[in-house]
Amino acid sequence: MLELKGNGFILREWEINDAPWLQKNANNYKISDFLLDQFPSPYTLEDANNWIALNLNQEPVLNFAIVIGGKVSGVIGIVPRTDVYRLSPLLGYWLAEDYWGKGIMTEAIKIFTNYCFKELDYIRIQANVLGNNPASMRVLEKAGFKLEGVLRNAMVKNDVILNEHIYGHCKA
Ligand SMILES: CC(C)(COP(=O)(O)OP(=O)(O)OC[C@H]1O[C@@H](n2cnc3c(N)ncnc32)[C@H](O)[C@@H]1OP(=O)(O)O)[C@@H](O)C(=O)NCCC(=O)NCCS
């Protein structure tokens, strides 16, 4: 069982019994409003089980559960890309609302990015952020990412047209 330790939390592989806490914490419009439409909302127990089935025994591990006090309280992972983008996957993450503002995701991104560079041989991690999500932009900056560009009117979320902020972090 791969486990990466943070201050007050761990990033670990998925377990079959994670679905109830995943469902409870993911089922929040304040989270889904800032993610792709493919993130289920409302988030059901079936959605949680589907996610776990996709990620159970993943090799290499690309998606970690963020576990606080034994409970799944968030997710951090990458979506690999192909062709000329194969060394620069896209980062995604969310944290249970109860734990916002404590620096947890900043540290989780640092730990996870380090893992991607050292263990998975990626050379760049990219995050695409909705233009109405300053908390996520701030977290990325604190974790060492740079704002590399703003794509105007690139996204539509909840019927609102938004700019897309592209953040990147390259292996030293
Ligand atoms: C974005 C998210 C992951 C942040 O996690 P977190 O653990 O609370 O982040 P941290 O505590 O490490 O840092 C949050 C920073 O954002 C800042 N922040 C929060 N809300 C803000 C706002 N509305 N405007 C500007 N900055 C804001 C905080 O002040 C803090 O910065 P500081 O340390 O300089 O004060 C969490 O809010 C979340 O899961 N949001 C919903 C899902 C999401 O947006 N995912 C990312 C999609 S790209």
The ligand as a MOL file (V3000), in Angstrom:
LIG
                    3D

  0  0  0     0  0            999 V3000
M  V30 BEGIN CTAB
M  V30 COUNTS 48 50 0 0 0
M  V30 BEGIN ATOM
M  V30 1 C -9.1020 25.0000 -3.7760 0
M  V30 2 C -8.9580 24.0580 -2.5620 0
M  V30 3 C -8.3740 22.7520 -3.0400 0
M  V30 4 C -7.9990 24.7300 -1.5620 0
M  V30 5 O -7.6520 23.8170 -0.5350 0
M  V30 6 P -7.1230 24.3440 0.8980 0
M  V30 7 O -6.5260 23.2030 1.6300 0
M  V30 8 O -8.1990 25.1330 1.5420 0
M  V30 9 O -5.9540 25.3490 0.4170 0
M  V30 10 P -4.8450 26.0290 1.3530 0
M  V30 11 O -5.3800 26.1760 2.7440 0
M  V30 12 O -3.5760 25.2850 1.1390 0
M  V30 13 O -4.7050 27.4790 0.6730 0
M  V30 14 C -5.8410 28.2400 0.3370 0
M  V30 15 C -5.3850 29.6450 -0.0710 0
M  V30 16 O -6.4050 30.2480 -0.8710 0
M  V30 17 C -6.7610 31.4780 -0.2960 0
M  V30 18 N -8.1470 31.7540 -0.6300 0
M  V30 19 C -9.2410 31.0800 -0.2290 0
M  V30 20 N -10.3420 31.6410 -0.7640 0
M  V30 21 C -9.9190 32.6810 -1.5210 0
M  V30 22 C -10.5720 33.6560 -2.3270 0
M  V30 23 N -11.9060 33.6530 -2.4660 0
M  V30 24 N -9.8140 34.5710 -2.9560 0
M  V30 25 C -8.4690 34.5840 -2.8410 0
M  V30 26 N -7.7800 33.6770 -2.0900 0
M  V30 27 C -8.5150 32.7520 -1.4440 0
M  V30 28 C -6.5220 31.2890 1.1840 0
M  V30 29 O -6.4420 32.5220 1.8700 0
M  V30 30 C -5.1820 30.5370 1.1490 0
M  V30 31 O -4.0930 31.3990 0.8360 0
M  V30 32 P -3.1250 32.0160 2.0100 0
M  V30 33 O -2.4570 30.8520 2.6770 0
M  V30 34 O -2.1770 32.9050 1.2670 0
M  V30 35 O -4.0190 32.7550 2.9670 0
M  V30 36 C -10.3260 23.7980 -1.8580 0
M  V30 37 O -10.8900 25.0430 -1.5590 0
M  V30 38 C -11.2860 23.0100 -2.7350 0
M  V30 39 O -11.3160 21.7870 -2.6970 0
M  V30 40 N -12.1130 23.7400 -3.5450 0
M  V30 41 C -13.1140 23.0970 -4.4040 0
M  V30 42 C -12.5090 22.2480 -5.5090 0
M  V30 43 C -11.4900 22.9910 -6.3470 0
M  V30 44 O -11.5460 24.1960 -6.5480 0
M  V30 45 N -10.5040 22.2370 -6.8850 0
M  V30 46 C -9.4730 22.7790 -7.7530 0
M  V30 47 C -9.9410 22.8410 -9.1650 0
M  V30 48 S -8.7080 23.6020 -10.2290 0
M  V30 END ATOM
M  V30 BEGIN BOND
M  V30 1 1 1 2
M  V30 2 1 2 3
M  V30 3 1 2 4
M  V30 4 1 2 36
M  V30 5 1 4 5
M  V30 6 1 5 6
M  V30 7 2 6 7
M  V30 8 1 6 8
M  V30 9 1 6 9
M  V30 10 1 9 10
M  V30 11 2 10 11
M  V30 12 1 10 12
M  V30 13 1 10 13
M  V30 14 1 13 14
M  V30 15 1 14 15
M  V30 16 1 15 16
M  V30 17 1 15 30
M  V30 18 1 16 17
M  V30 19 1 17 18
M  V30 20 1 17 28
M  V30 21 1 18 19
M  V30 22 1 18 27
M  V30 23 2 19 20
M  V30 24 1 20 21
M  V30 25 1 21 22
M  V30 26 2 21 27
M  V30 27 1 22 23
M  V30 28 2 22 24
M  V30 29 1 24 25
M  V30 30 2 25 26
M  V30 31 1 26 27
M  V30 32 1 28 29
M  V30 33 1 28 30
M  V30 34 1 30 31
M  V30 35 1 31 32
M  V30 36 2 32 33
M  V30 37 1 32 34
M  V30 38 1 32 35
M  V30 39 1 36 37
M  V30 40 1 36 38
M  V30 41 2 38 39
M  V30 42 1 38 40
M  V30 43 1 40 41
M  V30 44 1 41 42
M  V30 45 1 42 43
M  V30 46 2 43 44
M  V30 47 1 43 45
M  V30 48 1 45 46
M  V30 49 1 46 47
M  V30 50 1 47 48
M  V30 END BOND
M  V30 END CTAB
M  END
